[in-house]
Amino acid sequence: MKAIIIEDERPAARRLKRLVEGMDVPVLAMLHSVEESIEWFQQNEQPDLIFLDIQLSDGLSFEIFDLIQIDSAVIFTTAYDEYALQAFKLNSIDYLLKPIDDEELEVALKKFRQRTAAQKTGGFDFEDIKKLLVNPIERDYKKRFTVKVGQHIKILHADDIECFYSENKGTYAATIDGRNYLMETTLELLEKELRPETFFRVSRKFYVNINHIADIVSYTNSRLQLKMNKFKEGEIIVSRERVKDFKLWLE
């Protein structure tokens, strides 16, 4: 099995290459733009597997398939839930959210090997996926959450939550009144319940609400520090791998 990586963030591409090759999958090439990818496919045999970022420096990666018939299997790599990620699973092996976790990568590769062992991988119809970019699947996101406070059940409205964060194996909601509530969930489960236009996962520890960001400050190693209106429990740092996507989310 051989793979290529199409990813415009070179540090992220290099890190993914190390992870993939550490799992005994040779990476033939790292491509960083739509133009470069088209040229590569015109001159080389297709790989067994493509790790495909959605947003490239010169456009959406789907533009590649307007000119090239792709027969390889695809694992999408992205930070965007608004691209209807669950629908991609109907057309690809899997998707990986950035920053890519090595255990999740291992699971995706295992699924790919099992599928190709059972049957030869055919081409993908990317037209249906492209349509999702224009007409994304409508989803119902949670507007309120319940938490237990002593013997009482309290209702938290999503609009009143400044951020969700994990600490000491617990997940908390920090609200606009400066209080923090322990929740019976995880950040991973919240990912499917939060409206992506409003909430963004800036790191493994934090989801933030765009409506309650008070300030954004440059931080070390090309990262960003966020200051919320009320939350004071700790530093909220946008991880370096998510800075670009965070800036796009703000627009």
Secondary structure, DSSP 8 states (H G I E B T S, - for coil): --EEEE-S-HHHHHHHHHHHHTTT--EEEEE-SHHHHHHHHHHS---SEEEEESEETTEEGGGGGGTS---SEEEEEES-STTTHHHHTTTSSEEEESS--HHHHHHHHHHHHHHHHHS------HHHHHHHHHS-------SEEEEEETTEEEEEEGGGEEEEEEETTEEEEEETTS-EEEESS-HHHHTTTS-TTTEEE-SSSEEEEGGGEEEEEE-GGG-EEEEESS--SS-EEE-GGGHHHHHHHH-
